[in-house]
């Protein structure tokens, strides 16, 4: 298995874990033994520990510096890598809209592809407002899986439009 595929699988595991009920209200969880990348340019932490309680990261560091709570569920990540979710700051979540009707399965496939790639936040720079707002609200409510969605509004074009009427 390639390193990139292992990272992707770990991201999926961590995101699924963070969005599940296990991450909130069922006691702490400790992700131990993996390499932790902080996303700020710091040196990767070998034999890292990430403690999550009530859906929030409580502690991050090496195994010598972070105490794993005795009541924590421990997940061994030896040989894996943990890193923060990625942000895609230019998307158009049009995967399920053809200008006439919507295909929610198309949207879910697109959202899944983003999550599977480690993208946990997106910024939609132009869309059909009722659809992107509903999509954003459904993801925020936990009704469907997807990255956190920020959006600006409808597409703006010139006097000779490049985009079809939306």
N, C-alpha and C positions, 0 to 999 in steps of 0.2 A: 504494500500500500504506500502511495507516495505521501510525502510530508504535507503537501497542500490538501490532499484528500483527508488526511487525519485531522488537520486543523479545521477543515470544513465540518467534519463529523463532530468534532468537539464543540464547535460553535453551535451547531444544531442542538447538541445535548444540553449545553449551558442555557441557550435561549428557551428551549422547551422546559427545562427545569425552572428557570426564572419566571416563566409565565404560568406554571402549574400551581396548583394549590399547595404542593409540597414546599414551595419557596416561601409561602406566607402562612403563618399560623400553626405550622406543624413542627416547630422547633428549628434549631439551626442546622445548617448543612455545611460541611467542610469539603472543599475540593482540594485534594492534597497530592503532592508529588509531581505535578506538572511544571512546565516552564511558564512563568507568568510574564507577559509583556504588558507594560503599563500604558502604552500608547502615547506617552509624552517624551519618548526618546531616551528613557532611562535604560540602564543595563538590564537585560532579561534576568529574572530571578529563577535560578535553578532550584529544584525541589521546593516549589512555591506552595503557598497555602492561601486559599480564598475562603473566608467564612461568610456565609449568607444567612441572615435572620430576618424573618418577616418580609421577604422580597427585596431586601436591601443588603448591599455589601457592607459588612461590619468591619472586616479586617483583611488586609492583604500583606503578604511578605514572605520571607523564607521560613522554613520549618522551625528554625531555631528562635525566630522572633515573634511568631504568631501562635498563641495558645488556641488549640482546638478544644471547644467546650466538650465536657465529658458526655453531654446528652446529644451531641451532634451526630447526624447521619453522615458518615464519611464515604466519599466517592474517590477512589484511587485513580489519578490521572497520569501515572507514570508513563513516560514516552509520549505524552500529549502536550499541547500548548494552549494556554488560556490568554485571550486578548479581548480588549473592549470591542463592542459592536462598531461596525463601520457606518458612515453616513454618506449617502449619495445625494448630493446637493443640486442635481439637475435631472429630474425625471418628469415624465408625463404619464400618469397612471391610466393609460388608454387601452390597457390589455383587453378590456371587455366591452368597449363601446365602439360602434361603427357609425355613429351619427344618427342612427335610427333607433336601435335597441341595445340592450345591455346583455352581456354574457357573464354572469357572476363567476362561473367556473374559470373563464379567461382571466378575470381579476385575481382569483385565488391562486391560479398558476403563476401569475406574475409576482404576486406577493410572496408566495412560497419560494420562487427563484431568488428573490431578494434576500429572504431570511437564510436560505441554504448557502448563500454567498457571504453570509456574515453581516449583511446590511440590516441594521436595527432602527435606522432613522432615514427618512427621505424628505426631500423638499420638492414638491410638485410646482413647476413654474408656469403652468397654464393648463386649464382643463375645463370640462363641463362641470360647472359648480355644483349642481344638486348631487351628481354622482360622486365627485371627489370628496365632498363634505360628508355624504352618507358613508362612504368607504372609511374616511378618517374616524368618524364617530363609532362605527362598528368595530374597528380595530381597537380604538381606545376603550370601548366597553368590554372587549374580550370575546365578542360574538364570533369574530373571524380572526384568524392568525395573520399577522402582518407587521411590518415595521411601523414605528411612530411616524405619522404623516403630518407634515407642515405644508401649507399650500398658499398661493397668492391670489388666484382668481382666474377669470376666463382669459383665453388667449387674446392677445392684442396683435392686430395685423395692419397692413397699410391699405390704401385706396384700391389697390389691385391685389386682393387677398391671395396668399399662398395656401392658406388652410381652408378646408371646406367649412360651410356654416355649421357651427356646433351649438 
